[in-house]
Amino acid sequence: MVLSTLTEPKALISALAVHEGMHVADLGAGGGQFTFLLAEKVGISGKVFAVEVQKDLVDSIAIKAEKEGLSGVVVPVWGNIETLEGTKLRQASVDIVIVANTLFQIYDRPSHALEAFRILKNGGKLFVLDWTDSFGGMGPHASAIISPTDATKLYEGAGFHFIEKIPTTEHHYALVFKR
């Protein structure tokens, strides 16, 4: 089954079985596309840590969370996902880590993978969604694309175990790992 572009984020989140009360880290949250969908799933007893290096995007997420009454659920974090302890999250504090359309932008990938491992609870899941190619002016430059094979090697090198590849659009791949 290939997911449509319009339903991709919701369907992918559903595939991860995100539920009420979970703590999730959205690393490289951007404008919060996944953050707010995740907040719906974790409910008022859960948390979504929207970690972003761009301060204006962190501020934008905070404003949107306030407007939508999600200030207690969405936790904007101005942090660096490329350095150990750069996310400012406690060790083994989240159930799921999401890295969506971000891996191609990360320069220090090994440190990023170690940080994701550090903040994830034992048995927790890492979800990676990224580009397979550039098309029609969308996506990263071809030289920046990280293949699913290279992504798997990166995260396995940090201690993760590959679980599955989730079907997605033709221009993306989605991988799930376990700590």
BASERO-198742 format. One record per atom (N, C-alpha, C): x, y, z; residue number from 1; chain. Coordinates in nm, 3 decimals. Layout:
N
<r <X,Y,Z>,NUM,A>
...
This chain:
179
<r <0.084,-0.118,0.000>,1,A>
<r <0.000,0.000,0.000>,1,A>
<r <0.088,0.124,0.000>,1,A>
<r <0.067,0.217,-0.093>,2,A>
<r <0.139,0.343,-0.096>,2,A>
<r <0.046,0.450,-0.043>,2,A>
<r <0.094,0.529,0.050>,3,A>
<r <0.014,0.633,0.112>,3,A>
<r <0.014,0.757,0.024>,3,A>
<r <-0.098,0.825,0.017>,4,A>
<r <-0.103,0.946,-0.065>,4,A>
<r <-0.032,1.060,0.005>,4,A>
<r <0.010,1.159,-0.072>,5,A>
<r <0.081,1.273,-0.017>,5,A>
<r <-0.005,1.346,0.086>,5,A>
<r <-0.133,1.354,0.064>,6,A>
<r <-0.221,1.427,0.155>,6,A>
<r <-0.240,1.357,0.288>,6,A>
<r <-0.241,1.226,0.288>,7,A>
<r <-0.267,1.153,0.413>,7,A>
<r <-0.140,1.099,0.476>,7,A>
<r <-0.027,1.117,0.412>,8,A>
<r <0.097,1.056,0.458>,8,A>
<r <0.128,1.079,0.606>,8,A>
<r <0.136,1.202,0.656>,9,A>
<r <0.173,1.219,0.797>,9,A>
<r <0.079,1.148,0.893>,9,A>
<r <-0.052,1.162,0.876>,10,A>
<r <-0.147,1.096,0.967>,10,A>
<r <-0.135,0.944,0.957>,10,A>
<r <-0.126,0.892,0.837>,11,A>
<r <-0.116,0.747,0.818>,11,A>
<r <0.014,0.693,0.877>,11,A>
<r <0.122,0.767,0.860>,12,A>
<r <0.249,0.722,0.915>,12,A>
<r <0.247,0.723,1.067>,12,A>
<r <0.187,0.823,1.125>,13,A>
<r <0.175,0.828,1.271>,13,A>
<r <0.089,0.713,1.321>,13,A>
<r <-0.018,0.683,1.249>,14,A>
<r <-0.102,0.570,1.287>,14,A>
<r <-0.024,0.439,1.282>,14,A>
<r <0.061,0.425,1.182>,15,A>
<r <0.142,0.304,1.168>,15,A>
<r <0.236,0.285,1.286>,15,A>
<r <0.272,0.393,1.354>,16,A>
<r <0.361,0.385,1.469>,16,A>
<r <0.289,0.353,1.599>,16,A>
<r <0.157,0.350,1.595>,17,A>
<r <0.076,0.321,1.714>,17,A>
<r <0.100,0.420,1.827>,17,A>
<r <0.110,0.548,1.791>,18,A>
<r <0.122,0.654,1.892>,18,A>
<r <-0.012,0.662,1.965>,18,A>
<r <-0.007,0.665,2.099>,19,A>
<r <-0.132,0.666,2.174>,19,A>
<r <-0.125,0.758,2.296>,19,A>
<r <-0.238,0.774,2.359>,20,A>
<r <-0.257,0.858,2.476>,20,A>
<r <-0.147,0.833,2.580>,20,A>
<r <-0.090,0.942,2.629>,21,A>
<r <0.006,0.935,2.738>,21,A>
<r <0.151,0.919,2.697>,21,A>
<r <0.177,0.896,2.570>,22,A>
<r <0.316,0.877,2.525>,22,A>
<r <0.392,1.010,2.528>,22,A>
<r <0.523,0.998,2.536>,23,A>
<r <0.613,1.112,2.522>,23,A>
<r <0.689,1.090,2.392>,23,A>
<r <0.680,1.189,2.302>,24,A>
<r <0.738,1.178,2.169>,24,A>
<r <0.829,1.298,2.144>,24,A>
<r <0.943,1.273,2.079>,25,A>
<r <1.033,1.381,2.040>,25,A>
<r <1.030,1.394,1.888>,25,A>
<r <0.995,1.512,1.840>,26,A>
<r <0.996,1.543,1.697>,26,A>
<r <1.125,1.621,1.672>,26,A>
<r <1.229,1.550,1.626>,27,A>
<r <1.361,1.611,1.608>,27,A>
<r <1.369,1.678,1.471>,27,A>
<r <1.395,1.808,1.473>,28,A>
<r <1.393,1.887,1.350>,28,A>
<r <1.248,1.915,1.314>,28,A>
<r <1.174,1.964,1.411>,29,A>
<r <1.028,1.979,1.400>,29,A>
<r <0.983,2.076,1.292>,29,A>
<r <1.071,2.166,1.250>,30,A>
<r <1.031,2.263,1.147>,30,A>
<r <0.914,2.346,1.194>,30,A>
<r <0.811,2.356,1.111>,31,A>
<r <0.692,2.432,1.146>,31,A>
<r <0.591,2.354,1.228>,31,A>
<r <0.619,2.228,1.255>,32,A>
<r <0.532,2.150,1.342>,32,A>
<r <0.431,2.060,1.272>,32,A>
<r <0.452,2.030,1.144>,33,A>
<r <0.357,1.946,1.071>,33,A>
<r <0.329,1.816,1.145>,33,A>
<r <0.433,1.747,1.189>,34,A>
<r <0.414,1.623,1.264>,34,A>
<r <0.382,1.651,1.410>,34,A>
<r <0.439,1.756,1.465>,35,A>
<r <0.420,1.787,1.607>,35,A>
<r <0.272,1.793,1.645>,35,A>
<r <0.193,1.864,1.568>,36,A>
<r <0.053,1.884,1.606>,36,A>
<r <-0.033,1.761,1.579>,36,A>
<r <0.002,1.682,1.480>,37,A>
<r <-0.066,1.554,1.458>,37,A>
<r <-0.034,1.457,1.572>,37,A>
<r <0.090,1.459,1.616>,38,A>
<r <0.130,1.375,1.729>,38,A>
<r <0.058,1.418,1.857>,38,A>
<r <0.043,1.550,1.876>,39,A>
<r <-0.025,1.601,1.995>,39,A>
<r <-0.168,1.549,2.005>,39,A>
<r <-0.236,1.538,1.891>,40,A>
<r <-0.371,1.482,1.890>,40,A>
<r <-0.372,1.339,1.944>,40,A>
<r <-0.269,1.263,1.911>,41,A>
<r <-0.262,1.122,1.950>,41,A>
<r <-0.221,1.103,2.096>,41,A>
<r <-0.126,1.183,2.146>,42,A>
<r <-0.078,1.163,2.283>,42,A>
<r <-0.174,1.221,2.387>,42,A>
<r <-0.261,1.313,2.345>,43,A>
<r <-0.361,1.369,2.435>,43,A>
<r <-0.302,1.450,2.549>,43,A>
<r <-0.388,1.488,2.642>,44,A>
<r <-0.345,1.577,2.750>,44,A>
<r <-0.252,1.511,2.851>,44,A>
<r <-0.248,1.379,2.851>,45,A>
<r <-0.157,1.311,2.944>,45,A>
<r <-0.021,1.282,2.881>,45,A>
<r <-0.004,1.318,2.754>,46,A>
<r <0.123,1.296,2.686>,46,A>
<r <0.197,1.425,2.659>,46,A>
<r <0.312,1.412,2.595>,47,A>
<r <0.394,1.529,2.559>,47,A>
<r <0.455,1.506,2.422>,47,A>
<r <0.466,1.615,2.346>,48,A>
<r <0.541,1.613,2.221>,48,A>
<r <0.646,1.723,2.231>,48,A>
<r <0.771,1.682,2.233>,49,A>
<r <0.883,1.775,2.240>,49,A>
<r <0.922,1.810,2.097>,49,A>
<r <0.895,1.933,2.057>,50,A>
<r <0.925,1.981,1.922>,50,A>
<r <1.062,2.047,1.925>,50,A>
<r <1.165,1.970,1.891>,51,A>
<r <1.303,2.019,1.900>,51,A>
<r <1.344,2.076,1.765>,51,A>
<r <1.385,2.202,1.767>,52,A>
<r <1.419,2.272,1.644>,52,A>
<r <1.533,2.369,1.672>,52,A>
<r <1.626,2.382,1.577>,53,A>
<r <1.741,2.470,1.592>,53,A>
<r <1.709,2.614,1.552>,53,A>
<r <1.607,2.633,1.469>,54,A>
<r <1.572,2.768,1.423>,54,A>
<r <1.474,2.832,1.523>,54,A>
<r <1.522,2.933,1.590>,55,A>
<r <1.446,2.998,1.698>,55,A>
<r <1.310,3.049,1.652>,55,A>
<r <1.302,3.106,1.530>,56,A>
<r <1.173,3.157,1.483>,56,A>
<r <1.071,3.046,1.466>,56,A>
<r <1.114,2.927,1.427>,57,A>
<r <1.022,2.814,1.414>,57,A>
<r <0.977,2.763,1.551>,57,A>
<r <1.068,2.765,1.648>,58,A>
<r <1.032,2.727,1.785>,58,A>
<r <0.926,2.822,1.838>,58,A>
<r <0.947,2.952,1.816>,59,A>
<r <0.850,3.053,1.860>,59,A>
<r <0.715,3.033,1.791>,59,A>
<r <0.718,3.002,1.663>,60,A>
<r <0.595,2.979,1.586>,60,A>
<r <0.517,2.859,1.640>,60,A>
<r <0.588,2.752,1.673>,61,A>
<r <0.523,2.634,1.731>,61,A>
<r <0.461,2.669,1.866>,61,A>
<r <0.532,2.747,1.946>,62,A>
<r <0.480,2.788,2.077>,62,A>
<r <0.352,2.870,2.063>,62,A>
<r <0.349,2.961,1.968>,63,A>
<r <0.231,3.044,1.945>,63,A>
<r <0.114,2.959,1.899>,63,A>
<r <0.139,2.869,1.805>,64,A>
<r <0.032,2.781,1.756>,64,A>
<r <-0.020,2.690,1.868>,64,A>
<r <0.070,2.636,1.950>,65,A>
<r <0.028,2.551,2.061>,65,A>
<r <-0.061,2.627,2.158>,65,A>
<r <-0.025,2.751,2.185>,66,A>
<r <-0.105,2.835,2.274>,66,A>
<r <-0.244,2.859,2.213>,66,A>
<r <-0.249,2.895,2.086>,67,A>
<r <-0.377,2.921,2.018>,67,A>
<r <-0.468,2.799,2.016>,67,A>
<r <-0.407,2.681,2.002>,68,A>
<r <-0.485,2.558,1.993>,68,A>
<r <-0.509,2.492,2.128>,68,A>
<r <-0.468,2.558,2.235>,69,A>
<r <-0.487,2.503,2.369>,69,A>
<r <-0.402,2.381,2.397>,69,A>
<r <-0.286,2.374,2.335>,70,A>
<r <-0.199,2.258,2.350>,70,A>
<r <-0.068,2.289,2.422>,70,A>
<r <-0.065,2.400,2.495>,71,A>
<r <0.058,2.440,2.563>,71,A>
<r <0.107,2.336,2.662>,71,A>
<r <0.019,2.260,2.720>,72,A>
<r <0.061,2.156,2.814>,72,A>
<r <0.105,2.027,2.746>,72,A>
<r <0.075,2.014,2.619>,73,A>
<r <0.108,1.892,2.545>,73,A>
<r <0.229,1.915,2.455>,73,A>
<r <0.227,2.021,2.377>,74,A>
<r <0.338,2.054,2.287>,74,A>
<r <0.442,2.135,2.364>,74,A>
<r <0.564,2.083,2.367>,75,A>
<r <0.673,2.149,2.438>,75,A>
<r <0.778,2.190,2.335>,75,A>
<r <0.777,2.317,2.293>,76,A>
<r <0.878,2.363,2.198>,76,A>
<r <1.015,2.370,2.266>,76,A>
<r <1.117,2.318,2.197>,77,A>
<r <1.252,2.317,2.254>,77,A>
<r <1.348,2.374,2.150>,77,A>
<r <1.416,2.480,2.188>,78,A>
<r <1.520,2.536,2.103>,78,A>
<r <1.645,2.456,2.133>,78,A>
<r <1.677,2.363,2.043>,79,A>
<r <1.789,2.273,2.070>,79,A>
<r <1.858,2.230,1.943>,79,A>
<r <1.966,2.157,1.962>,80,A>
<r <2.048,2.110,1.851>,80,A>
<r <2.042,1.958,1.847>,80,A>
<r <1.988,1.902,1.741>,81,A>
<r <1.973,1.757,1.730>,81,A>
<r <2.100,1.690,1.680>,81,A>
<r <2.206,1.768,1.658>,82,A>
<r <2.332,1.714,1.606>,82,A>
<r <2.440,1.700,1.711>,82,A>
<r <2.408,1.729,1.836>,83,A>
<r <2.509,1.717,1.941>,83,A>
<r <2.453,1.637,2.058>,83,A>
<r <2.539,1.564,2.124>,84,A>
<r <2.499,1.488,2.241>,84,A>
<r <2.448,1.584,2.348>,84,A>
<r <2.329,1.559,2.397>,85,A>
<r <2.256,1.640,2.494>,85,A>
<r <2.207,1.773,2.436>,85,A>
<r <2.220,1.790,2.305>,86,A>
<r <2.175,1.913,2.240>,86,A>
<r <2.024,1.931,2.236>,86,A>
<r <1.950,1.821,2.251>,87,A>
<r <1.803,1.831,2.251>,87,A>
<r <1.751,1.884,2.384>,87,A>
<r <1.836,1.879,2.486>,88,A>
<r <1.802,1.922,2.622>,88,A>
<r <1.701,1.829,2.690>,88,A>
<r <1.675,1.714,2.629>,89,A>
<r <1.582,1.617,2.687>,89,A>
<r <1.659,1.519,2.775>,89,A>
<r <1.591,1.467,2.877>,90,A>
<r <1.653,1.372,2.968>,90,A>
<r <1.683,1.240,2.897>,90,A>
<r <1.780,1.170,2.946>,91,A>
<r <1.814,1.037,2.894>,91,A>
<r <1.696,0.943,2.916>,91,A>
<r <1.667,0.861,2.816>,92,A>
<r <1.561,0.760,2.823>,92,A>
<r <1.427,0.820,2.865>,92,A>
<r <1.391,0.934,2.807>,93,A>
<r <1.270,1.006,2.850>,93,A>
<r <1.154,1.001,2.750>,93,A>
<r <1.177,0.949,2.628>,94,A>
<r <1.068,0.948,2.530>,94,A>
<r <1.043,0.807,2.477>,94,A>
<r <0.918,0.784,2.437>,95,A>
<r <0.875,0.655,2.384>,95,A>
<r <0.905,0.641,2.235>,95,A>
<r <0.894,0.753,2.164>,96,A>
<r <0.914,0.754,2.019>,96,A>
<r <0.993,0.879,1.980>,96,A>
<r <1.087,0.861,1.887>,97,A>
<r <1.159,0.972,1.828>,97,A>
<r <1.123,0.975,1.680>,97,A>
<r <1.088,1.093,1.630>,98,A>
<r <1.053,1.111,1.489>,98,A>
<r <1.158,1.204,1.425>,98,A>
<r <1.210,1.162,1.311>,99,A>
<r <1.302,1.244,1.232>,99,A>
<r <1.243,1.248,1.092>,99,A>
<r <1.163,1.350,1.065>,100,A>
<r <1.087,1.357,0.939>,100,A>
<r <1.141,1.465,0.846>,100,A>
<r <1.185,1.424,0.728>,101,A>
<r <1.236,1.516,0.626>,101,A>
<r <1.345,1.607,0.682>,101,A>
<r <1.433,1.548,0.761>,102,A>
<r <1.536,1.622,0.831>,102,A>
<r <1.675,1.562,0.812>,102,A>
<r <1.683,1.432,0.798>,103,A>
<r <1.812,1.364,0.794>,103,A>
<r <1.905,1.422,0.688>,103,A>
<r <1.850,1.458,0.573>,104,A>
<r <1.934,1.512,0.466>,104,A>
<r <1.998,1.646,0.502>,104,A>
<r <1.945,1.714,0.603>,105,A>
<r <1.997,1.845,0.644>,105,A>
<r <2.101,1.837,0.756>,105,A>
<r <2.116,1.720,0.815>,106,A>
<r <2.203,1.703,0.931>,106,A>
<r <2.347,1.681,0.886>,106,A>
<r <2.439,1.760,0.942>,107,A>
<r <2.581,1.747,0.907>,107,A>
<r <2.651,1.643,0.993>,107,A>
<r <2.628,1.648,1.124>,108,A>
<r <2.692,1.552,1.214>,108,A>
<r <2.593,1.439,1.243>,108,A>
<r <2.578,1.352,1.148>,109,A>
<r <2.479,1.244,1.158>,109,A>
<r <2.512,1.144,1.269>,109,A>
<r <2.638,1.104,1.286>,110,A>
<r <2.666,1.010,1.395>,110,A>
<r <2.627,1.065,1.534>,110,A>
<r <2.656,1.192,1.559>,111,A>
<r <2.618,1.252,1.688>,111,A>
<r <2.467,1.261,1.700>,111,A>
<r <2.400,1.293,1.591>,112,A>
<r <2.254,1.297,1.591>,112,A>
<r <2.197,1.160,1.628>,112,A>
<r <2.248,1.053,1.566>,113,A>
<r <2.198,0.918,1.593>,113,A>
<r <2.221,0.880,1.739>,113,A>
<r <2.336,0.917,1.794>,114,A>
<r <2.363,0.888,1.935>,114,A>
<r <2.269,0.966,2.027>,114,A>
<r <2.238,1.089,1.990>,115,A>
<r <2.144,1.169,2.071>,115,A>
<r <2.005,1.109,2.067>,115,A>
<r <1.960,1.064,1.951>,116,A>
<r <1.829,0.999,1.941>,116,A>
<r <1.827,0.874,2.029>,116,A>
<r <1.935,0.798,2.027>,117,A>
<r <1.945,0.677,2.110>,117,A>
<r <1.941,0.714,2.258>,117,A>
<r <2.011,0.820,2.295>,118,A>
<r <2.020,0.862,2.435>,118,A>
<r <1.884,0.898,2.494>,118,A>
<r <1.802,0.969,2.419>,119,A>
<r <1.675,1.018,2.474>,119,A>
<r <1.563,0.915,2.467>,119,A>
<r <1.581,0.810,2.389>,120,A>
<r <1.477,0.709,2.371>,120,A>
<r <1.483,0.605,2.483>,120,A>
<r <1.365,0.568,2.534>,121,A>
<r <1.356,0.463,2.635>,121,A>
<r <1.393,0.329,2.573>,121,A>
<r <1.438,0.235,2.658>,122,A>
<r <1.461,0.099,2.611>,122,A>
<r <1.332,0.044,2.553>,122,A>
<r <1.339,-0.014,2.435>,123,A>
<r <1.220,-0.066,2.369>,123,A>
<r <1.145,0.038,2.289>,123,A>
<r <1.188,0.163,2.298>,124,A>
<r <1.123,0.271,2.224>,124,A>
<r <1.154,0.263,2.076>,124,A>
<r <1.077,0.338,1.996>,125,A>
<r <1.092,0.334,1.851>,125,A>
<r <1.146,0.466,1.795>,125,A>
<r <1.227,0.452,1.693>,126,A>
<r <1.276,0.565,1.613>,126,A>
<r <1.212,0.554,1.476>,126,A>
<r <1.152,0.662,1.431>,127,A>
<r <1.088,0.666,1.300>,127,A>
<r <1.163,0.768,1.214>,127,A>
<r <1.209,0.725,1.098>,128,A>
<r <1.283,0.811,1.007>,128,A>
<r <1.209,0.818,0.874>,128,A>
<r <1.174,0.939,0.833>,129,A>
<r <1.111,0.964,0.703>,129,A>
<r <1.201,1.061,0.629>,129,A>
<r <1.242,1.023,0.507>,130,A>
<r <1.325,1.116,0.432>,130,A>
<r <1.307,1.093,0.283>,130,A>
<r <1.374,1.177,0.206>,131,A>
<r <1.360,1.181,0.060>,131,A>
<r <1.441,1.072,-0.008>,131,A>
<r <1.385,1.014,-0.115>,132,A>
<r <1.460,0.921,-0.199>,132,A>
<r <1.519,0.991,-0.320>,132,A>
<r <1.461,1.106,-0.356>,133,A>
<r <1.507,1.180,-0.473>,133,A>
<r <1.451,1.322,-0.471>,133,A>
<r <1.490,1.399,-0.570>,134,A>
<r <1.436,1.534,-0.591>,134,A>
<r <1.352,1.527,-0.717>,134,A>
<r <1.242,1.599,-0.717>,135,A>
<r <1.156,1.597,-0.835>,135,A>
<r <1.079,1.728,-0.843>,135,A>
<r <1.059,1.776,-0.963>,136,A>
<r <0.978,1.896,-0.985>,136,A>
<r <1.013,2.013,-0.896>,136,A>
<r <1.140,2.031,-0.863>,137,A>
<r <1.179,2.143,-0.778>,137,A>
<r <1.156,2.119,-0.630>,137,A>
<r <1.113,2.000,-0.593>,138,A>
<r <1.090,1.967,-0.451>,138,A>
<r <1.198,1.871,-0.403>,138,A>
<r <1.223,1.874,-0.275>,139,A>
<r <1.319,1.784,-0.216>,139,A>
<r <1.458,1.844,-0.214>,139,A>
<r <1.549,1.775,-0.148>,140,A>
<r <1.686,1.825,-0.134>,140,A>
<r <1.764,1.807,-0.264>,140,A>
<r <1.878,1.873,-0.270>,141,A>
<r <1.969,1.853,-0.382>,141,A>
<r <2.010,1.705,-0.381>,141,A>
<r <2.028,1.648,-0.497>,142,A>
<r <2.061,1.505,-0.509>,142,A>
<r <2.181,1.465,-0.424>,142,A>
<r <2.279,1.554,-0.411>,143,A>
<r <2.399,1.521,-0.334>,143,A>
<r <2.372,1.513,-0.183>,143,A>
<r <2.259,1.567,-0.138>,144,A>
<r <2.228,1.567,0.005>,144,A>
<r <2.142,1.447,0.048>,144,A>
<r <2.091,1.375,-0.047>,145,A>
<r <2.001,1.263,-0.016>,145,A>
<r <2.077,1.150,0.053>,145,A>
<r <2.018,1.099,0.160>,146,A>
<r <2.072,0.986,0.234>,146,A>
<r <1.985,0.865,0.199>,146,A>
<r <2.045,0.763,0.145>,147,A>
<r <1.970,0.645,0.103>,147,A>
<r <1.916,0.569,0.225>,147,A>
<r <1.812,0.488,0.205>,148,A>
<r <1.763,0.406,0.316>,148,A>
<r <1.872,0.312,0.371>,148,A>
<r <1.957,0.262,0.283>,149,A>
<r <2.066,0.175,0.327>,149,A>
<r <2.163,0.250,0.416>,149,A>
<r <2.201,0.372,0.376>,150,A>
<r <2.293,0.453,0.457>,150,A>
<r <2.228,0.497,0.588>,150,A>
<r <2.098,0.527,0.584>,151,A>
<r <2.027,0.564,0.707>,151,A>
<r <2.026,0.446,0.804>,151,A>
<r <2.001,0.327,0.751>,152,A>
<r <2.000,0.207,0.835>,152,A>
<r <2.137,0.185,0.898>,152,A>
<r <2.244,0.197,0.821>,153,A>
<r <2.380,0.181,0.874>,153,A>
<r <2.408,0.285,0.983>,153,A>
<r <2.365,0.408,0.960>,154,A>
<r <2.386,0.516,1.057>,154,A>
<r <2.323,0.482,1.191>,154,A>
<r <2.195,0.448,1.189>,155,A>
<r <2.124,0.425,1.315>,155,A>
<r <2.165,0.293,1.380>,155,A>
<r <2.192,0.191,1.301>,156,A>
<r <2.240,0.066,1.360>,156,A>
<r <2.376,0.088,1.424>,156,A>
<r <2.457,0.175,1.367>,157,A>
<r <2.587,0.209,1.424>,157,A>
<r <2.577,0.276,1.560>,157,A>
<r <2.461,0.337,1.587>,158,A>
<r <2.439,0.403,1.716>,158,A>
<r <2.373,0.308,1.817>,158,A>
<r <2.342,0.185,1.774>,159,A>
<r <2.284,0.088,1.866>,159,A>
<r <2.140,0.049,1.838>,159,A>
<r <2.077,0.111,1.739>,160,A>
<r <1.939,0.077,1.706>,160,A>
<r <1.931,-0.055,1.629>,160,A>
<r <1.812,-0.115,1.632>,161,A>
<r <1.784,-0.237,1.555>,161,A>
<r <1.675,-0.204,1.454>,161,A>
<r <1.701,-0.232,1.328>,162,A>
<r <1.603,-0.209,1.223>,162,A>
<r <1.484,-0.302,1.244>,162,A>
<r <1.361,-0.245,1.234>,163,A>
<r <1.240,-0.326,1.249>,163,A>
<r <1.170,-0.345,1.115>,163,A>
<r <1.140,-0.230,1.049>,164,A>
<r <1.064,-0.241,0.924>,164,A>
<r <1.073,-0.116,0.840>,164,A>
<r <1.038,-0.134,0.714>,165,A>
<r <1.021,-0.022,0.621>,165,A>
<r <0.871,-0.008,0.601>,165,A>
<r <0.821,0.113,0.617>,166,A>
<r <0.678,0.139,0.600>,166,A>
<r <0.656,0.197,0.460>,166,A>
<r <0.560,0.144,0.386>,167,A>
<r <0.533,0.198,0.253>,167,A>
<r <0.491,0.345,0.262>,167,A>
<r <0.540,0.424,0.170>,168,A>
<r <0.508,0.567,0.167>,168,A>
<r <0.508,0.613,0.021>,168,A>
<r <0.515,0.743,-0.001>,169,A>
<r <0.511,0.795,-0.138>,169,A>
<r <0.636,0.757,-0.215>,169,A>
<r <0.631,0.768,-0.346>,170,A>
<r <0.743,0.725,-0.429>,170,A>
<r <0.869,0.809,-0.409>,170,A>
<r <0.857,0.928,-0.350>,171,A>
<r <0.972,1.016,-0.332>,171,A>
<r <1.027,1.016,-0.189>,171,A>
<r <0.977,0.927,-0.107>,172,A>
<r <1.020,0.917,0.033>,172,A>
<r <1.043,0.772,0.072>,172,A>
<r <1.112,0.754,0.182>,173,A>
<r <1.117,0.623,0.248>,173,A>
<r <1.087,0.645,0.395>,173,A>
<r <1.037,0.542,0.461>,174,A>
<r <1.005,0.548,0.603>,174,A>
<r <1.058,0.422,0.669>,174,A>
<r <1.142,0.441,0.770>,175,A>
<r <1.207,0.331,0.839>,175,A>
<r <1.174,0.338,0.988>,175,A>
<r <1.160,0.221,1.050>,176,A>
<r <1.135,0.213,1.194>,176,A>
<r <1.246,0.130,1.256>,176,A>
<r <1.300,0.183,1.367>,177,A>
<r <1.405,0.117,1.442>,177,A>
<r <1.361,0.105,1.586>,177,A>
<r <1.423,0.015,1.660>,178,A>
<r <1.393,-0.003,1.802>,178,A>
<r <1.521,0.010,1.882>,178,A>
<r <1.507,0.070,2.000>,179,A>
<r <1.623,0.083,2.091>,179,A>
<r <1.629,-0.039,2.178>,179,A>
